Amino acid sequence: MSRGGSGYDRHITIFSPEGRLFQVEYAFKAVRSAGVTSIAVRGKDSVVFVTQKKVADKLIDPSSVTRVFKITKFIGLLATGLTADARSIVQSARQEAAEFRFKFGYEIPVDYLAKVLADKAQVYTQHAYMRPLGVVSMLIAIDEERGPQLFKVDPAGYFVGYKDHGAHFKILTPEEVEVLLTAISERD
């Protein structure tokens, strides 16, 4: 992904000769460069996610920094990547959930919310006046019919359900999760 003066990364809707949209790749790079590890695990009757709490500046109150957000009473969202972009996604998710509840009279299913967020992310890859958001979102919920649910939405507009997932795109074994969680707790 060298910048080499090719000009393919200046517009969102122009493909390089290799078939890439560089702006989408830059969004994924922004997620990786945040330097935050996030893990989500879905069990038979539970689902949980965990992330690091990194405070960028010593003057910032650590209690005001979060990557975990409540969307509804039943849906949580963990955003890994750029904080400002995460707030935009959270606001959009809350608005979609509220509109769904008002329109249909029941809570939005988490798979539908993931699809809506992915559709919006995909639209951001099509228009020159928008840029892909540098956030990978993990949505968790306990559904009355389907039980625990875990979905990931990425900057390219792809969403998928998981049994377990890490934001660095590696599925971990339970032993690896235990080692990682122990290391994170000892470090913080």
Contact map, one row per residue, 1 for C-alpha under 8 A:
11100000000000000000010000000000000000000000000000000000000000000000000000000000000000000000000000000000000000000000000000000000000000000000000000000000000000000000000000000000000000000000
11110000000000000000000000000000000000000000000000000000000000000000000000000000000000000000000000000000000000000000000000000000000000000000000000000000000000000000000000000000000000000000
11111110100000000000000000000000000000000000000000000000000000000000000000000000000000000000000000000000000000000000000000000000000000000000000000000000000000000000000000000000000000000000
01111100000000000000000000000000000000000000000000000000000000000000000000000000000000000000000000000000000000000000000000000000000000000000000000000000000000000000000000000000000000000000
00111110000000000000000000000000000000000000000000000000000000000000000000000000000000000000000000000000000000000000000000000000000000000000000000000000000000000000000000000000000000000000
00111111100000000000000000000000000000000000000000000000000000000000000000000000000000000000000000000000000000000000000000000000000000000000000000000000000000000000000000000000000000000000
00101111110000000000000000000000000000000000000000000000000000000000000000000000000000000000000000000000000000000000000000000000000000000000000000000000000000000000000000000000000000000000
00000111111001110000110000000000000000000000000000000000000000000000000000000000000000000000000000000000000000000000000000000000000000000000000000000000000000000000000000000000000000000000
00100111111101010000111000000000000000000000000000000000000000000000000000000000000000000000000000000000000000000000000000000000000000000000000000000000000000000000000000000000000000000000
00000011111100000000000000000000000000000000000000000000000000000000000000000000000000000000000000000000000000000000000000000000000000000000000000000000000000000000000000000000000000000000
00000001111111000000001000000000000000000000000000000000000000000000000000000000000000000000000000000000000000000000000000000001000000000000000000000000000000000000000000000000000000000000
00000000111111000000111100000000000000000000000000000000000000000000000000000000000000000000000000000000000000000000000000001111001000000000000000000000000000000000000000000000000000000000
00000000001111100000100000000000000000000000000000000000000000000000000000000000000000000000000000000000000000000000000000001111000000000000000000000000000000000000000000000000000000000000
00000001101111110000100000000000000000000000000000000000000000000000000000000000000000000000000000000000000000000000000000000000000000000000000000000000000000000000000000000000000000000000
00000001000011111111110000000000000000000000000000000000000000000000000000000000000000000000000000000000000000000000000000000000000000000000000000000000000000000000000000000000000000000000
00000001100001111111110000000000000000000000000000000000000000000000000000000000000000000000000000000000000000000000000000000000000000000000000000000000000000000000000000000000000000000000
00000000000000111111000000000000000000000000000000000000000000000000000000000000000000000000000000000000000000000000000000000000000000000000000000000000000000000000000000000000000000000000
00000000000000111111000000000000000000000000000000000000000000000000000000000000000000000000000000000000000000000000000000000000000000000000000000000000000000000000000000000000000000000000
00000000000000111111100000000000000000000000000000000000000000000000000000000000000000000000000000000000000000000000000000000000000000000000000000000000000000000000000000000000000000000000
00000000000000111111110000000000000000000000000000000000000000000000000000000000000000000000000000000000000000000000000000000000000000000000000000000000000000000000000000000000000000000000
00000001100111110011111110000000000000000000000000000000000000000000000000000000000000000000000000000000000000000000000000000000000000000000000000000000000000000000000000000000000000000000
10000001100100110001111111000000000000000000000000000000000000000000000000000000000000000000000000000000000000000000000000000000000000000000000000000000000000000000000000000000000000000000
00000000101100000000111111100000000000000000000000000000000000000000000000000000000000000000000000000000000000000000000000001000001100000000000000000000000000000000000000000000000000000000
00000000000100000000111111110000000000000000000000000000000000000000000000000000000000000000000000000000000000000000000000001000000100000000000000000000001100000000000000000000000000000000
00000000000000000000111111111000000000000000000000000000000000000000000000000000000000000000000000000000000000000000000000000000000000000000000000000000000000000000000000000000000000000000
00000000000000000000011111111100000000000000000000000000000000000000000000000000000000000000000000000000000000000000000000000000000001000000000000000000000000000000000000000000000000000000
00000000000000000000001111111110000000000000000000000000000000000000000000000000000000000000000000000000000000000000000000000000000111100000000000000000001000000000000000000000000000000000
00000000000000000000000111111111000000000000000000000000000000000000000000000000000000000000000000000000000000000000000000000000000001100000000000000000001000000000000000000000000000000000
00000000000000000000000011111111100000000000000000000000000000000000000000000000000000000000000000000000000000000000000000000000000001000000000000000000000000000000000000000000000000000000
00000000000000000000000001111111110000000000000000000000000000000000000000000000110000000000000000000000000000000000000000000000000001100000000000000000000000000000000000000000000000000000
00000000000000000000000000111111111000000000000000000000000000000000000000000001110000000000000000000000000000000000000000000000000001110000000000000000000000000000000000000000000000000000
00000000000000000000000000011111111100000000000000000000000000000000000000000000100000000000000000000000000000000000000000000000000000000000000000000000000000000000000100000000000000000000
00000000000000000000000000001111111000000000000000000000000000000000000000000000100000000000000000000000000000000000000000000000000000000000000000000000000000000000000000000000000000000000
00000000000000000000000000000111111100000000000000000000000000000000000000000001110000000000000000000000000000000000000000000000000000000000000000000000000000000000000000000000000000000000
00000000000000000000000000000011111110000000000000000000000000000000000000000000000000000000000000000000000000000000000000000000000000000000000000000000000000000000000000000000000000000000
00000000000000000000000000000001011111000000000000111100000000000000000000000001100000000000000000000000000000000000000000000000000000000000000000000000000000000000000000000000000000000000
00000000000000000000000000000000001111100000000000110000000000000000000000000001000000000000000000000000000000000000000000000000000000000000000000000000000000000000011100000000000000000000
00000000000000000000000000000000000111110000000011110000000000000000000000000001000000000000000000000000000000000000000000000000000000000000000000000000000000000000011100000000000000000000
00000000000000000000000000000000000011111000000011100000000000000000000000000000000000000000000000000000000000000000000000000000000000000000000000000000000000000001111000000000100000000000
00000000000000000000000000000000000001111100001111000000000000000000000000000000000000000000000000000000000000000000000000000000000000000100000000000100000000000001110000000000000000000000
00000000000000000000000000000000000000111110001110000000000000000000000000000000000000000000000000000000000000000000000000000000000000000000000000000100000000000011100000000000000000000000
00000000000000000000000000000000000000011111111100000000000000000000000000000000000000000000000000000000000000000000000000000000000000000000000000011100000000000111000000000000000000000000
00000000000000000000000000000000000000001111111000000000000000000000000000000000000000000000000000000000000000000000000000000000000000000000000000010000000000000010000000000000000000000000
00000000000000000000000000000000000000000111110000000000000000000000000000000000000000000000000000000000000000000000000000000000000000000000000000110000000000000000000000000000000000000000
00000000000000000000000000000000000000000111111000000000000000000000000000000000000000000000000000000000000000000000000000000000000000000000000000110000000000000000000000000000000000000000
00000000000000000000000000000000000000000111111100000000000000000000000000000000000000000000000000000000000000000000000000000000000000000000010000110000000000000000000000000000000000000000
00000000000000000000000000000000000000011110111110000000000000000000000000000000000000000000000000000000000000000000000000000000000000000001110000011100000000000000000000000000000000000000
00000000000000000000000000000000000000011100011111000000000000000000000000000000000000000000000000000000000000000000000000000000000000000001000000000000000000000000000000000000000000000000
00000000000000000000000000000000000001111000001111100000000000000000000000000100000000000000000000000000000000000000000000000000000000000001000000000000000000000000000000000000000000000000
00000000000000000000000000000000000001110000000111110000000000000000000000000000000000000000000000000000000000000000000000000000000000000000000000000000000000000000000000000000000000000000
00000000000000000000000000000000000111100000000011111000000000000010000000000000000000000000000000000000000000000000000000000000000000000000000000000000000000000000000000000000000000000000
00000000000000000000000000000000000111000000000001111100000000000000000000000000000000000000000000000000000000000000000000000000000000000000000000000000000000000000000000000000000000010000
00000000000000000000000000000000000100000000000000111110000000001110000000000000000000000000000000000000000000000000000000000000000000000000000000000000000000000000000000000000000000000000
00000000000000000000000000000000000100000000000000011111000000001000000000000000000000000000000000000000000000000000000000000000000000000000000000000000000000000000000000000000000000000000
00000000000000000000000000000000000000000000000000001111110101001000000000000000000000000000000000000000000000000000000000000000000000000000000000000000000000000000000000000000000000000000
00000000000000000000000000000000000000000000000000000111110100000000000000000000000000000000000000000000000000000000000000000000000000000000000000000000000000000000000000000000000000000000
00000000000000000000000000000000000000000000000000000011111100000000000000000000000000000000000000000000000000000000000000000000000000000000000000000000000000000000000000000000000000000000
00000000000000000000000000000000000000000000000000000011111110000000000000000000000000000000000000000000000000000000000000000000000000000000000000000000000000000000000000000000000000000000
00000000000000000000000000000000000000000000000000000000111110000000000000000000000000000000000000000000000000000000000000000000000000000000000000000000000000000000000000000000000000000000
00000000000000000000000000000000000000000000000000000011111111010000000000000000000000000000000000000000000000000000000000000000000000000000000000000000000000000000000000000000000000000000
00000000000000000000000000000000000000000000000000000000011111111000000000000000000000000000000000000000000000000000000000000000000000000000000000000000000000000000000000000000000000000000
00000000000000000000000000000000000000000000000000000010000111111000000000000000000000000000000000000000000000000000000000000000000000000000000000000000000000000000000000000000000000000000
00000000000000000000000000000000000000000000000000000000000011111100000000000000000000000000000000000000000000000000000000000000000000000000000000000000000000000000000000000000000000000000
00000000000000000000000000000000000000000000000000000000000111111100000000000000000000000000000000000000000000000000000000000000000000000000000000000000000000000000000000000000000000000000
00000000000000000000000000000000000000000000000000001110000011111110000000000000000000000000000000000000000000000000000000000000000000000000000000000000000000000000000000000000000000000000
00000000000000000000000000000000000000000000000000001000000000111111100000000000000000000000000000000000000000000000000000000000000000000000000000000000000000000000000000000000000000000000
00000000000000000000000000000000000000000000000000101000000000001111100000000111001001000000000000000000000000000000000000000000000000000000000000000000000000000000000000000000000000000000
00000000000000000000000000000000000000000000000000000000000000000111110000011110000000000000000000000000000000000000000000000000000000000000000000000000000000000000000000000000000000000000
00000000000000000000000000000000000000000000000000000000000000000111111000011100000000000100000000000000000000000000000000000000000000000000000000000000000000000000000000000000000000000000
00000000000000000000000000000000000000000000000000000000000000000001111110111000000000000000000000000000000000000000000000000000000000000000000000000000000000000000000000000000000000000000
00000000000000000000000000000000000000000000000000000000000000000000111111111000000000000100110010000000000000000000000000000000000000000000000000000000000000000000000000000000000000000000
00000000000000000000000000000000000000000000000000000000000000000000011111110000000000000000010010000000000000000000000000000000000000000000000000000000000000000000000000000000000000000000
00000000000000000000000000000000000000000000000000000000000000000000011111100000000000000000000000000000000000000000000000000000000000000000000000000000000000000000000000000000000000000000
00000000000000000000000000000000000000000000000000000000000000000000001111110000000000000000000000000000000000000000000000000000000000000000111000000000000000000000000000000000000000000000
00000000000000000000000000000000000000000000000000000000000000000000011111111000000000000000000000000000000001000000000000000000000000000011110000000000000000000000000000000000000000000000
00000000000000000000000000000000000000000000000000000000000000000001111101111100000000000000000000000000000000000000000000000000000000000011100000000000000000000000000000000000000000000000
00000000000000000000000000000000000000000000000000000000000000000001111000111110000000000100000000000000000000000000000000000000000000001111000000000000000000000000000000000000000000000000
00000000000000000000000000000000000000000000000010000000000000000011100000011111000000000000000000000000000000000000000000000000000000001110000000000000000000000000000000000000000000000000
00000000000000000000000000000000000000000000000000000000000000000011000000001111101001000000000000000000000000000000000000000000000000111100000000000000000000000000000000000000000000000000
00000000000000000000000000000010010111000000000000000000000000000010000000000111111001000000000000000000000000000000000000000000000000111000000000000000000000000000001000000000000000000000
00000000000000000000000000000111110100000000000000000000000000000000000000000011111011000000000000000000000000000000000000000000000001110000000000000000000000000000000000000000000000000000
00000000000000000000000000000110010000000000000000000000000000000000000000000001111111000000000000000000000000000000000000000000000011100000000000000000000000000000000000000000000000000000
00000000000000000000000000000000000000000000000000000000000000000010000000000011111111100000000000000000000000000000000000000000000000000000000000000000000000000000000000000000000000000000
00000000000000000000000000000000000000000000000000000000000000000000000000000000011111110000000000000000000000000000000000000000000000000000000000000000000000000000000000000000000000000000
00000000000000000000000000000000000000000000000000000000000000000000000000000000111111111000000000000000000000000000000000000000000011100000000000000000000000000000000000000000000000000000
00000000000000000000000000000000000000000000000000000000000000000010000000000011111111111100000000000000000000000000000000000000000000100000000000000000000000000000000000000000000000000000
00000000000000000000000000000000000000000000000000000000000000000000000000000000001111111110000000000000000000000000000000000000000000000000000000000000000000000000000000000000000000000000
00000000000000000000000000000000000000000000000000000000000000000000000000000000000111111111000000000000000000000000000000000000000000000000000000000000000000000000000000000000000000000000
00000000000000000000000000000000000000000000000000000000000000000000000000000000000011111111100000000000000000000000100000000000000000000000000000000000000000000000000000000000000000000000
00000000000000000000000000000000000000000000000000000000000000000000101000001000000001111111110000000000000000000000000000000000000000000000000000000000000000000000000000000000000000000000
00000000000000000000000000000000000000000000000000000000000000000000000000000000000000111111111000000000000000000000000000000000000000000000000000000000000000000000000000000000000000000000
00000000000000000000000000000000000000000000000000000000000000000000000000000000000000011111111100000000000000000000100000000000000000000000000000000000000000000000000000000000000000000000
00000000000000000000000000000000000000000000000000000000000000000000001000000000000000001111111110000000000000001000100000000000000000000000000000000000000000000000000000000000000000000000
00000000000000000000000000000000000000000000000000000000000000000000001100000000000000000111111111000000000000000000000000000000000000000000000000000000000000000000000000000000000000000000
00000000000000000000000000000000000000000000000000000000000000000000000000000000000000000011111111100000000000000000000000000000000000000000000000000000000000000000000000000000000000000000
00000000000000000000000000000000000000000000000000000000000000000000000000000000000000000001111111110000000000001000000000000000000000000000000000000000000000000000000000000000000000000000
00000000000000000000000000000000000000000000000000000000000000000000001100000000000000000000111111111000001100001000000000000000000000000000000000000000000000000000000000000000000000000000
00000000000000000000000000000000000000000000000000000000000000000000000000000000000000000000011111111100000000000000000000000000000000000000000000000000000000000000000000000000000000000000
00000000000000000000000000000000000000000000000000000000000000000000000000000000000000000000001111111110000000000000000000000000000000000000000000000000000000000000000000000000000000000000
00000000000000000000000000000000000000000000000000000000000000000000000000000000000000000000000111111111111100000000000000000000000000000000000000000000000000000000000000000000000000000000
00000000000000000000000000000000000000000000000000000000000000000000000000000000000000000000000011111111111100000000000000000000000000000000000000000000000000000000000000000000000000000000
00000000000000000000000000000000000000000000000000000000000000000000000000000000000000000000000001111111110000000000000000000000000000000000000000000000000000000000000000000000000000000000
00000000000000000000000000000000000000000000000000000000000000000000000000000000000000000000000000111111100000000000000000000000000000000000000000000000000000000000000000000000000000000000
00000000000000000000000000000000000000000000000000000000000000000000000000000000000000000000000000011111110000000000000000000000000000000000000000000000000000000000000000000000000000000000
00000000000000000000000000000000000000000000000000000000000000000000000000000000000000000000000000011111111000000000000000000000000000000000000000000000000000000000000000000000000000000000
00000000000000000000000000000000000000000000000000000000000000000000000000000000000000000000000000011101111100000000000000000000000000000000000000000000000000000000000000000000000000000000
00000000000000000000000000000000000000000000000000000000000000000000000000000000000000000000000010011000111110000000000000000000000000000000000000000000000000000000000000000000000000000000
00000000000000000000000000000000000000000000000000000000000000000000000000000000000000000000000010011000011111011000000000000000000000000000000000000000000000000000000000000000000000000000
00000000000000000000000000000000000000000000000000000000000000000000000000000000000000000000000000000000001111111000000000000000000000000000001000000000000000000000000000000000000000000000
00000000000000000000000000000000000000000000000000000000000000000000000000100000000000000000000000000000000111111100000000000000000000000011101000001010000000000000000000000000000000000000
00000000000000000000000000000000000000000000000000000000000000000000000000000000000000000000000000000000000011111110000000000000000000000000000000001010000000001000000000000000000000000000
00000000000000000000000000000000000000000000000000000000000000000000000000000000000000000000000000000000000111111111000000000000000000000000000000000000000000000000000000000000000000000000
00000000000000000000000000000000000000000000000000000000000000000000000000000000000000000000100110000000000111111111100000000000000000000000000000000000000000000000000000000000000000000000
00000000000000000000000000000000000000000000000000000000000000000000000000000000000000000000000000000000000001111111110000000000000000000010000000000011100000100000000000000000000000000000
00000000000000000000000000000000000000000000000000000000000000000000000000000000000000000000000000000000000000111111111000000000000000000000000000000000000000100000000000000000000000000000
00000000000000000000000000000000000000000000000000000000000000000000000000000000000000000000000000000000000000011111111100000000000000000000000000000000000000000000000000000000000000000000
00000000000000000000000000000000000000000000000000000000000000000000000000000000000000001001100000000000000000001111111110000000000000000000000000000000100010000000000000000000000000000000
00000000000000000000000000000000000000000000000000000000000000000000000000000000000000000000000000000000000000000111111111000000000000000000000000000000111111100000000000000000000000000000
00000000000000000000000000000000000000000000000000000000000000000000000000000000000000000000000000000000000000000011111111100000000000000000000000000000000010000000000000000000000000000000
00000000000000000000000000000000000000000000000000000000000000000000000000000000000000000000000000000000000000000001111111110000000000000000000000000000000010000000000000000000000000000000
00000000000000000000000000000000000000000000000000000000000000000000000000000000000000000000000000000000000000000000111111111000000110000000000000000000011110000000000000000000000000000000
00000000000000000000000000000000000000000000000000000000000000000000000000000000000000000000000000000000000000000000011111111100000100000000000000000000001111000000000000000000000000000000
00000000000000000000000000000000000000000000000000000000000000000000000000000000000000000000000000000000000000000000001111111110000000000000000000000000000010000000000000000000000000000000
00000000000000000000000000000000000000000000000000000000000000000000000000000000000000000000000000000000000000000000000111111110011110000000000000000000000000000000000000000000000000000000
00000000000110000000001100000000000000000000000000000000000000000000000000000000000000000000000000000000000000000000000011111110011100000000000000000000000100000000000000000000000000000000
00000000000110000000000000000000000000000000000000000000000000000000000000000000000000000000000000000000000000000000000001111111010000000000000000000000000000000000000000000000000000000000
00000000000110000000000000000000000000000000000000000000000000000000000000000000000000000000000000000000000000000000000000111111111000000000000000000000000000000000000000000000000000000000
00000000001110000000000000000000000000000000000000000000000000000000000000000000000000000000000000000000000000000000000000000111111000000000000000000000000000000000000000000000000000000000
00000000000000000000000000000000000000000000000000000000000000000000000000000000000000000000000000000000000000000000000000000011111000000000000000000000000000000000000000000000000000000000
00000000000000000000000000000000000000000000000000000000000000000000000000000000000000000000000000000000000000000000000000011111111100000000000000000000000000000000000000000000000000000000
00000000000100000000001000000000000000000000000000000000000000000000000000000000000000000000000000000000000000000000000000011011111110000000000000000000000000000000000000000000000000000000
00000000000000000000001100100000000000000000000000000000000000000000000000000000000000000000000000000000000000000000000011011000011111000000000000000000001100000000000000000000000000000000
00000000000000000000000000100000000000000000000000000000000000000000000000000000010010000000000000000000000000000000000010010000001111100000000000000000001000000000000000000000000000000000
00000000000000000000000001111110000000000000000000000000000000000000000000000000110010000000000000000000000000000000000000000000000111110000000000000000001000000000000000000000000000000000
00000000000000000000000000110110000000000000000000000000000000000000000000000011110011000000000000000000000000000000000000000000000011111000000000000000011000000000000000000000000000000000
00000000000000000000000000000010000000000000000000000000000000000000000000000011100000000000000000000000000000000000000000000000000001111100000000000001111000000000001000000000000000000000
00000000000000000000000000000000000000000000000000000000000000000000000000001111000000000000000000000000000000000000000000000000000000111110000000000001110000000000000000000000000000000000
00000000000000000000000000000000000000010000000000000000000000000000000000001110000000000000000000000000000000000000000000000000000000011111000000000111100000000000000000000000000000000000
00000000000000000000000000000000000000000000000000000000000000000000000000111100000000000000000000000000000001000100000000000000000000001111100000001111000000000000000000000000000000000000
00000000000000000000000000000000000000000000001110000000000000000000000000111000000000000000000000000000000001000000000000000000000000000111110000011110000000000000000000000000000000000000
00000000000000000000000000000000000000000000001000000000000000000000000001110000000000000000000000000000000001000000000000000000000000000011111000011100000000000000000000000000000000000000
00000000000000000000000000000000000000000000011000000000000000000000000001100000000000000000000000000000000000000000000000000000000000000001111101111000000000000000000000000000000000000000
00000000000000000000000000000000000000000000000000000000000000000000000001000000000000000000000000000000000011000000000000000000000000000000111111111000000000000000000000000000000000000000
00000000000000000000000000000000000000000000000000000000000000000000000000000000000000000000000000000000000000000000000000000000000000000000011111100000000000000000000000000000000000000000
00000000000000000000000000000000000000000000000000000000000000000000000000000000000000000000000000000000000000000000000000000000000000000000001111100000000000000000000000000000000000000000
00000000000000000000000000000000000000000000000000000000000000000000000000000000000000000000000000000000000000000000000000000000000000000000011111111000000000000000000000000000000000000000
00000000000000000000000000000000000000000001110000000000000000000000000000000000000000000000000000000000000000000000000000000000000000000000011111111000000000000000000000000000000000000000
00000000000000000000000000000000000000000111111000000000000000000000000000000000000000000000000000000000000000000000000000000000000000000001111001111100000000000000000000000000000000000000
00000000000000000000000000000000000000000100001000000000000000000000000000000000000000000000000000000000000001100000000000000000000000000011111001111110000000001100000000000000000000000000
00000000000000000000000000000000000000011100001000000000000000000000000000000000000000000000000000000000000000000000000000000000000000000111100000011111000000001111000000000000000000000000
00000000000000000000000000000000000000000000000000000000000000000000000000000000000000000000000000000000000001100100000000000000000000000111000000001111100000111100000000000000000000000000
00000000000000000000000000000000000000000000000000000000000000000000000000000000000000000000000000000000000000000100000000000000000000011110000000000111110000111100000000000000000000000000
00000000000000000000000000000000000000000000000000000000000000000000000000000000000000000000000000000000000000000100110000000000000000011100000000000011111011110000000000000000000000000000
00000000000000000000000000000000000000000000000000000000000000000000000000000000000000000000000000000000000000000000010010000000000000111000000000000001111111100000000000000000000000000000
00000000000000000000000100110000000000000000000000000000000000000000000000000000000000000000000000000000000000000000010011000000000111110000000000000000111111000000000000000000000000000000
00000000000000000000000100000000000000000000000000000000000000000000000000000000000000000000000000000000000000000000010011001000000100000000000000000000011111000000000000000000000000000000
00000000000000000000000000000000000000000000000000000000000000000000000000000000000000000000000000000000000000000000111111100000000000000000000000000000111111100000000000000000000000000000
00000000000000000000000000000000000000000000000000000000000000000000000000000000000000000000000000000000000000000000010001000000000000000000000000000000111111110000000000000000000000000000
00000000000000000000000000000000000000000000000000000000000000000000000000000000000000000000000000000000000000000110010000000000000000000000000000000011110011111000000000000000000000000000
00000000000000000000000000000000000000000000000000000000000000000000000000000000000000000000000000000000000000000000000000000000000000000000000000000011100001111100000000000000000000000000
00000000000000000000000000000000000000000000000000000000000000000000000000000000000000000000000000000000000000100000000000000000000000000000000000001111000000111110000000000000000000000000
00000000000000000000000000000000000000000100000000000000000000000000000000000000000000000000000000000000000000000000000000000000000000000000000000001111000000011111100000000000000000000000
00000000000000000000000000000000000000001110000000000000000000000000000000000000000000000000000000000000000000000000000000000000000000000000000000000100000000001111100000000000000000000000
00000000000000000000000000000000000000111100000000000000000000000000000000000000000000000000000000000000000000000000000000000000000000000000000000000100000000000111110000110000000000000000
00000000000000000000000000000000000000111000000000000000000000000000000000000000000000000000000000000000000000000000000000000000000000000000000000000000000000000111111011110000000000000000
00000000000000000000000000000000000011110000000000000000000000000000000000000000000000000000000000000000000000000000000000000000000000000000000000000000000000000001111111110000000000000000
00000000000000000000000000000000000011100000000000000000000000000000000000000001000000000000000000000000000000000000000000000000000000010000000000000000000000000000111111000000000000000000
00000000000000000000000000000001000011000000000000000000000000000000000000000000000000000000000000000000000000000000000000000000000000000000000000000000000000000000011111000000000000000000
00000000000000000000000000000000000000000000000000000000000000000000000000000000000000000000000000000000000000000000000000000000000000000000000000000000000000000000111111100000000000000000
00000000000000000000000000000000000000000000000000000000000000000000000000000000000000000000000000000000000000000000000000000000000000000000000000000000000000000000111111110000000000000000
00000000000000000000000000000000000000000000000000000000000000000000000000000000000000000000000000000000000000000000000000000000000000000000000000000000000000000001110011111000000000000000
00000000000000000000000000000000000000000000000000000000000000000000000000000000000000000000000000000000000000000000000000000000000000000000000000000000000000000001110001111111100000000000
00000000000000000000000000000000000000000000000000000000000000000000000000000000000000000000000000000000000000000000000000000000000000000000000000000000000000000000000000111111100000000000
00000000000000000000000000000000000000000000000000000000000000000000000000000000000000000000000000000000000000000000000000000000000000000000000000000000000000000000000000011111110000000000
00000000000000000000000000000000000000000000000000000000000000000000000000000000000000000000000000000000000000000000000000000000000000000000000000000000000000000000000000011111111000000000
00000000000000000000000000000000000000000000000000000000000000000000000000000000000000000000000000000000000000000000000000000000000000000000000000000000000000000000000000011111111100000000
00000000000000000000000000000000000000100000000000000000000000000000000000000000000000000000000000000000000000000000000000000000000000000000000000000000000000000000000000011111111110000000
00000000000000000000000000000000000000000000000000000000000000000000000000000000000000000000000000000000000000000000000000000000000000000000000000000000000000000000000000000111111111000000
00000000000000000000000000000000000000000000000000000000000000000000000000000000000000000000000000000000000000000000000000000000000000000000000000000000000000000000000000000011111111100000
00000000000000000000000000000000000000000000000000000000000000000000000000000000000000000000000000000000000000000000000000000000000000000000000000000000000000000000000000000001111111110000
00000000000000000000000000000000000000000000000000000000000000000000000000000000000000000000000000000000000000000000000000000000000000000000000000000000000000000000000000000000111111111000
00000000000000000000000000000000000000000000000000000000000000000000000000000000000000000000000000000000000000000000000000000000000000000000000000000000000000000000000000000000011111111100
00000000000000000000000000000000000000000000000000000000000000000000000000000000000000000000000000000000000000000000000000000000000000000000000000000000000000000000000000000000001111111110
00000000000000000000000000000000000000000000000000010000000000000000000000000000000000000000000000000000000000000000000000000000000000000000000000000000000000000000000000000000000111111111
00000000000000000000000000000000000000000000000000000000000000000000000000000000000000000000000000000000000000000000000000000000000000000000000000000000000000000000000000000000000011111111
00000000000000000000000000000000000000000000000000000000000000000000000000000000000000000000000000000000000000000000000000000000000000000000000000000000000000000000000000000000000001111111
00000000000000000000000000000000000000000000000000000000000000000000000000000000000000000000000000000000000000000000000000000000000000000000000000000000000000000000000000000000000000111111
00000000000000000000000000000000000000000000000000000000000000000000000000000000000000000000000000000000000000000000000000000000000000000000000000000000000000000000000000000000000000011111
